[in-house]
């Protein structure tokens, strides 16, 4: 990192009272509350099966659609769109992270990303007929916007929470998100199941559910925008963001990380196992509907079960981390993830009870594994480099999570079987487990110049 960048990212922090910090933390929770409805209702439940059905309705007799003249199996369109959204996010996130650190103004960038994503999601109301390309394009914009916004959102964590409270604060953020996801999903279930009594078609009910997630996302983003505060950055006036500055700073960040190889080792492990997590989240409904023959009501109830248990799981794993440390708790969750996928491969079709049991297991480990990974990484971030480091983290969290959906889509493209696709994801958790187990996290925290918590 150059001397200029080091000077720019030196924080001129002002002391804040405990009450102000708590207020800011509560505002921070509400961005999870706002955007998690997109992840739940859109990405996990409705859009995968609906976009797949829309693509199939536009397919030729062999089951292929031809965007830009390229033959694509209709059942792979959703997975490929998810991968494309991640590639777009990879391009944008370093630029946003650099601008946030250079100017110390995360909130305007957070607002721009959040409302772009919310608008694209609301626009999914117009996804009808054979408009699978419109659906794919809106998915790409919304998913990339969510990834960019999460760079900024996560970068607040080390600024609003001390080392000893970070696991708790991060876990509460996830719990807020899963609470909102569950609440909105109940409303979605009422509308979808009783669409006839509401005087709308099944397709219209789905499109209302999709669009309402965008409205929810935009409305509740107002809370963090009111409560979070931007930090001053020394020398910001002399460091105007320039075209290409984001990528130059990403390169500088990666070079800086080379001096902290243990932080880089954690990111490598996280990249692998989180790719598996993100793929399971985005493809679960497609697997349930297309391979297991489950109806939409069953899928909604299953995801609702995931949301309810994920709240308890995030809070419960946060408490386990206080006793056993975040690293050991995450390792335990990865072993459970591998067992879940193995069970999913052998799950018989048309058995909703067994699918609910699997959903319950996913909910138990989903929120906690993600919340603790975020808080563990925050300990390894040097002071004053939060946004740029969390830009790299977010590229691991969402930005580089293109491989799993791509492998999933290719497996179906080649074999026509979602079971072959789902079992391949076990490798992500196995490799991630081995890599994480080899990271000495206490040494990594100390190497970043941060105080080492009593238990980590």
C-alpha positions in Angstrom: 0.0 0.0 0.0 1.4 3.4 -0.9 2.1 6.1 1.6 -0.7 8.2 0.0 -3.3 5.4 0.5 -2.1 4.9 4.1 -2.5 8.6 4.8 -5.9 8.7 3.2 -7.2 5.7 5.1 -6.0 7.0 8.5 -9.2 7.4 10.5 -9.9 10.5 12.5 -12.3 8.9 14.9 -14.2 10.9 17.4 -15.2 9.2 20.7 -18.9 8.3 20.9 -21.1 7.4 23.9 -22.3 3.9 24.6 -25.9 5.1 23.9 -24.9 6.5 20.5 -23.0 3.3 19.6 -26.0 1.1 20.6 -28.3 3.3 18.5 -25.9 3.0 15.5 -25.8 -0.8 16.0 -29.6 -1.0 16.0 -29.7 1.0 12.8 -27.1 -1.3 11.3 -29.2 -4.3 12.1 -32.0 -2.9 10.0 -30.1 -3.2 6.7 -30.2 -6.9 7.1 -33.9 -6.5 8.0 -34.4 -4.6 4.7 -32.4 -6.6 2.2 -32.8 -10.2 3.5 -36.4 -10.3 2.1 -34.8 -10.2 -1.4 -32.5 -13.1 -0.5 -35.4 -15.1 0.9 -38.5 -14.4 -1.2 -36.8 -13.6 -4.5 -33.5 -15.6 -4.7 -34.4 -18.6 -2.6 -38.1 -19.2 -3.1 -39.9 -17.6 -6.1 -37.5 -16.5 -8.8 -35.7 -19.7 -9.5 -38.8 -21.9 -10.2 -40.6 -19.0 -11.8 -37.8 -18.0 -14.1 -37.1 -21.6 -15.0 -40.8 -22.1 -15.9 -40.7 -18.9 -17.9 -37.6 -20.0 -19.8 -39.1 -23.5 -20.4 -42.2 -21.8 -21.9 -40.0 -20.0 -24.4 -37.8 -23.1 -25.1 -37.7 -25.1 -28.4 -38.9 -28.7 -28.6 -35.5 -29.9 -27.3 -35.8 -27.8 -24.2 -33.3 -25.1 -25.2 -33.6 -21.3 -25.3 -31.2 -19.3 -27.5 -30.1 -16.0 -26.0 -27.8 -14.2 -28.4 -28.0 -17.4 -30.6 -26.3 -19.5 -27.9 -28.2 -22.8 -27.1 -28.9 -23.0 -23.3 -30.9 -25.6 -21.6 -33.9 -23.7 -20.1 -33.3 -25.3 -16.7 -29.8 -23.7 -16.5 -30.9 -20.1 -17.2 -31.4 -19.2 -13.5 -28.0 -20.6 -12.4 -26.2 -18.9 -15.3 -27.9 -15.5 -14.4 -26.7 -15.8 -10.8 -23.2 -16.4 -12.1 -23.4 -13.4 -14.4 -24.6 -11.2 -11.6 -21.6 -12.2 -9.5 -19.2 -11.3 -12.4 -20.8 -7.9 -12.6 -20.4 -7.5 -8.8 -16.7 -8.4 -9.1 -16.2 -5.4 -11.5 -18.1 -2.9 -9.3 -17.1 -3.9 -5.7 -13.5 -2.8 -5.8 -14.5 0.6 -7.2 -17.1 1.1 -4.5 -14.8 -0.1 -1.7 -12.1 2.3 -2.8 -14.4 5.3 -3.1 -15.8 4.6 0.4 -12.4 4.5 2.0 -11.0 7.5 0.1 -13.9 9.8 0.8 -15.2 8.3 4.1 -18.8 8.5 2.7 -20.3 5.0 2.9 -23.9 6.1 3.3 -24.5 7.8 -0.2 -23.0 4.7 -1.9 -25.0 2.4 0.3 -28.2 4.3 -0.7 -27.3 4.1 -4.4 -26.6 0.4 -4.4 -29.6 -0.4 -2.2 -32.2 1.5 -4.2 -30.8 0.3 -7.5 -31.3 -3.3 -6.3 -34.7 -2.5 -4.8 -35.9 -0.9 -8.1 -34.7 -3.9 -10.2 -36.5 -6.2 -7.8 -39.7 -4.2 -7.9 -39.5 -4.4 -11.7 -39.8 -8.1 -11.6 -43.6 -7.5 -11.4 -43.4 -7.2 -15.2 -41.8 -10.7 -15.7 -44.6 -12.5 -17.5 -45.2 -14.5 -20.6 -41.9 -15.6 -22.3 -39.8 -12.7 -20.8 -37.1 -14.9 -19.3 -34.4 -12.5 -20.6 -36.0 -9.6 -18.8 -36.1 -11.8 -15.6 -32.4 -12.7 -16.1 -31.4 -9.1 -16.6 -33.3 -7.8 -13.5 -31.8 -10.7 -11.5 -28.3 -9.7 -12.6 -28.8 -6.0 -11.6 -30.5 -6.8 -8.3 -28.0 -9.4 -7.2 -25.0 -7.3 -8.1 -26.5 -4.3 -6.3 -27.0 -6.4 -3.2 -23.4 -7.5 -3.3 -22.1 -3.9 -3.6 -24.3 -2.7 -0.8 -23.1 -5.5 1.5 -19.5 -4.3 1.0 -20.4 -1.0 2.6 -22.8 -2.5 5.2 -20.2 -5.0 6.4 -17.5 -2.3 6.5 -19.4 -0.6 9.3 -19.1 -3.6 11.7 -15.5 -3.0 13.0 -16.4 0.7 13.4 -19.6 0.2 15.5 -18.6 -2.8 17.6 -15.6 -3.5 19.8 -13.7 -6.8 19.5 -15.4 -8.5 22.4 -19.0 -7.7 21.2 -18.5 -8.3 17.5 -19.7 -11.9 17.4 -22.9 -10.8 19.2 -23.6 -7.8 17.0 -22.9 -9.7 13.8 -25.2 -12.5 14.9 -28.0 -10.1 15.8 -27.8 -8.6 12.3 -28.3 -12.0 10.7 -31.1 -12.7 13.2 -32.8 -9.4 12.2 -32.6 -10.4 8.6 -34.0 -13.9 9.1 -36.8 -12.5 11.2 -37.9 -10.1 8.3 -37.5 -12.9 5.8 -39.8 -15.2 7.8 -42.4 -12.5 8.4 -42.7 -11.5 4.7 -42.6 -15.1 3.6 -45.7 -15.7 5.8 -47.5 -13.0 3.9 -46.2 -14.4 0.6 -47.6 -17.8 1.6 -51.0 -16.3 2.4 -51.2 -14.5 -1.0 -49.8 -17.4 -3.1 -52.0 -20.1 -1.4 -55.1 -18.0 -1.6 -54.6 -16.2 -4.8 -58.0 -17.2 -6.1 -59.7 -15.7 -3.2 -57.7 -12.5 -3.8 -58.8 -12.5 -7.4 -55.4 -12.8 -8.9 -53.8 -15.6 -11.0 -51.0 -17.8 -9.6 -48.5 -16.0 -11.9 -49.7 -12.6 -10.8 -49.4 -13.7 -7.1 -45.8 -14.7 -7.7 -45.0 -11.4 -9.4 -46.5 -9.5 -6.5 -44.4 -11.4 -4.1 -41.3 -10.6 -6.1 -42.1 -6.9 -6.4 -43.0 -6.5 -2.8 -39.6 -7.6 -1.8 -38.1 -4.7 -3.7 -40.5 -2.3 -2.0 -39.7 -3.7 1.5 -35.9 -3.4 0.7 -36.2 0.2 -0.2 -38.5 1.2 2.6 -36.5 -0.2 5.5 -33.2 0.9 4.1 -34.2 4.4 5.4 -33.5 3.2 9.0 -29.8 2.6 8.6 -29.4 5.6 6.4 -30.7 7.7 9.2 -28.7 6.1 12.0 -25.4 5.1 10.6 -22.8 7.9 10.4 -19.9 8.4 8.1 -16.4 8.7 9.5 -13.9 11.4 8.6 -11.0 10.4 6.5 -7.8 12.4 6.8 -6.7 13.8 3.4 -9.9 12.9 1.7 -10.1 16.3 -0.1 -6.8 15.5 -1.8 -7.8 12.0 -2.9 -10.7 12.4 -5.4 -11.9 9.0 -6.7 -10.7 8.5 -10.2 -11.6 6.1 -13.0 -9.6 2.9 -12.3 -8.8 3.9 -8.7 -10.9 1.1 -7.4 -9.0 -1.5 -9.2 -5.7 0.1 -8.3 -6.7 0.0 -4.7 -7.9 -3.6 -5.0 -4.4 -4.5 -6.3 -2.9 -2.5 -3.4 -5.2 -4.2 -1.0 -4.2 -7.7 -2.2 -0.5 -6.6 -2.0 -1.2 -5.4 1.5 -2.8 -8.7 2.3 0.4 -10.5 1.2 2.0 -8.9 4.2 -0.8 -10.6 6.2 -0.9 -14.1 4.8 -3.0 -15.4 7.6 -5.8 -13.0 6.7 -5.4 -14.1 3.1 -5.6 -17.7 4.1 -8.8 -17.2 5.9 -10.3 -15.5 2.9 -9.3 -18.5 0.7 -11.0 -20.9 3.0 -14.1 -18.7 3.2 -14.2 -18.3 -0.6 -14.4 -22.1 -0.9 -17.0 -23.0 1.7 -19.1 -19.9 1.3 -19.4 -20.7 -2.5 -21.2 -23.9 -1.4 -23.4 -22.0 1.0 -24.5 -19.4 -1.6 -25.2 -22.1 -4.2 -27.4 -24.1 -1.8 -29.3 -20.9 -0.9 -29.9 -19.9 -4.6 -30.6 -23.4 -6.0 -32.5 -25.1 -3.2 -36.0 -24.2 -4.6 -35.1 -25.3 -8.1 -33.8 -28.6 -6.8 -37.0 -29.1 -4.7 -39.4 -28.2 -7.5 -37.6 -29.8 -10.5 -35.9 -32.8 -9.0 -38.1 -33.7 -6.0 -41.4 -32.7 -7.6 -42.5 -30.5 -4.7 -45.1 -27.8 -5.2 -44.6 -24.1 -4.5 -46.6 -24.2 -1.2 -44.2 -26.8 0.2 -41.2 -24.9 -0.9 -42.5 -21.7 0.8 -43.2 -23.6 4.1 -39.7 -25.2 3.9 -38.0 -21.8 3.4 -40.1 -20.3 6.2 -38.9 -23.1 8.4 -35.3 -22.2 7.5 -35.9 -18.5 8.3 -37.4 -19.3 11.8 -34.7 -21.7 12.7 -32.0 -19.5 11.3 -32.8 -16.8 13.8 -32.3 -19.2 16.7 -29.3 -20.8 14.9 -27.6 -17.4 14.4 -28.1 -16.4 18.1 -27.3 -19.9 19.3 -24.1 -20.3 17.3 -23.1 -16.8 18.5 -23.4 -18.1 22.1 -21.5 -21.3 21.2 -18.7 -19.1 19.8 -18.4 -17.4 23.2 -17.7 -20.7 24.7 -15.8 -22.6 22.0 -14.6 -19.8 19.8 -15.8 -18.7 16.4 -13.4 -20.9 14.4 -14.4 -24.2 16.1 -18.1 -23.3 15.8 -17.8 -22.6 12.1 -15.9 -25.8 11.5 -18.7 -27.7 13.2 -21.2 -26.0 11.0 -19.3 -27.0 7.8 -19.4 -30.7 8.8 -23.2 -30.4 9.2 -23.4 -28.7 5.8 -21.7 -31.7 4.2 -24.0 -34.1 5.9 -27.1 -32.1 4.7 -26.0 -32.3 1.1 -25.3 -36.0 1.3 -28.8 -36.5 2.7 -30.3 -34.3 0.0 -28.8 -36.4 -2.7 -30.6 -39.5 -1.4 -33.8 -37.7 -0.6 -36.8 -39.4 -2.3 -39.1 -37.4 -4.5 -42.6 -36.2 -3.3 -41.6 -36.5 0.4 -42.3 -33.1 1.9 -41.8 -34.2 5.5 -38.2 -35.3 4.8 -37.6 -32.1 2.8 -38.8 -30.1 5.9 -36.4 -32.0 8.1 -33.6 -31.1 5.7 -34.7 -27.5 5.7 -34.6 -27.5 9.5 -31.1 -28.7 9.5 -30.1 -26.0 7.0 -31.7 -23.3 9.1 -29.8 -24.4 12.2 -26.4 -23.7 10.6 -27.1 -21.2 7.9 -27.2 -17.9 9.8 -24.6 -18.8 12.4 -21.9 -19.9 9.9 -22.3 -16.7 7.9 -22.5 -14.4 10.9 -19.5 -15.9 12.6 -17.4 -15.8 9.4 -18.1 -12.1 9.1 -17.2 -11.3 12.7 -14.1 -13.5 12.6 -12.9 -11.7 9.5 -13.5 -8.3 11.1 -10.9 -9.1 13.7 -8.3 -9.6 10.9 -9.0 -6.2 9.3 -6.3 -3.4 10.0 -7.8 -0.2 11.4 -8.7 2.4 8.7 -8.9 -0.2 5.9 -12.4 -1.5 6.6 -14.2 -0.9 3.3 -11.3 -2.0 1.1 -10.8 -5.2 3.1 -14.5 -5.9 3.2 -14.6 -5.3 -0.5 -12.2 -8.2 -0.8 -14.3 -10.2 1.7 -17.5 -9.4 -0.2 -15.9 -10.6 -3.3 -15.4 -13.9 -1.5 -18.9 -13.8 0.0 -20.8 -12.9 -3.1 -18.4 -11.6 -5.7 -16.5 -14.9 -6.3 -19.4 -17.2 -5.5 -19.9 -17.8 -9.3 -18.2 -21.1 -9.4 -20.8 -23.0 -7.5 -23.8 -21.9 -9.5 -21.8 -22.4 -12.7 -20.8 -25.9 -11.8 -24.4 -26.6 -10.7 -25.7 -25.2 -14.1 -23.1 -27.1 -16.1 -23.9 -30.4 -14.3 -27.5 -30.1 -15.2 -26.6 -28.9 -18.7 -24.6 -32.1 -19.3 -26.5 -34.7 -17.3 -30.1 -33.4 -17.0 -30.0 -34.4 -13.3 -30.1 -32.0 -10.4 -29.0 -34.8 -8.0 -25.6 -34.9 -9.8 -25.4 -31.1 -9.4 -26.2 -31.1 -5.7 -23.8 -33.7 -4.6 -20.9 -31.9 -6.2 -21.2 -29.1 -3.7 -20.0 -31.4 -0.8 -16.4 -30.7 -2.1 -16.8 -27.0 -1.4 -17.5 -27.7 2.3 -14.8 -30.4 2.6 -12.0 -28.3 1.1 -13.2 -25.2 3.0 -13.1 -27.1 6.3 -9.5 -28.3 5.7 -8.3 -24.8 4.8 -10.0 -23.1 7.7 -8.7 -25.7 10.2 -5.1 -24.7 9.2 -5.6 -21.0 9.9 -4.2 -19.8 13.3 -6.8 -17.1 13.9 -5.2 -15.7 17.0 -2.0 -15.0 15.2 -4.0 -13.6 12.3 -5.7 -11.1 14.6 -2.5 -10.0 16.2 -0.8 -9.7 12.8 -3.5 -7.2 11.8 -2.6 -5.0 14.8 -5.9 -5.7 16.6 -6.4 -6.8 20.2 -7.0 -10.6 20.4 -10.3 -11.5 22.1 -10.1 -13.9 25.1 -11.9 -16.5 23.0 -11.9 -16.7 19.2 
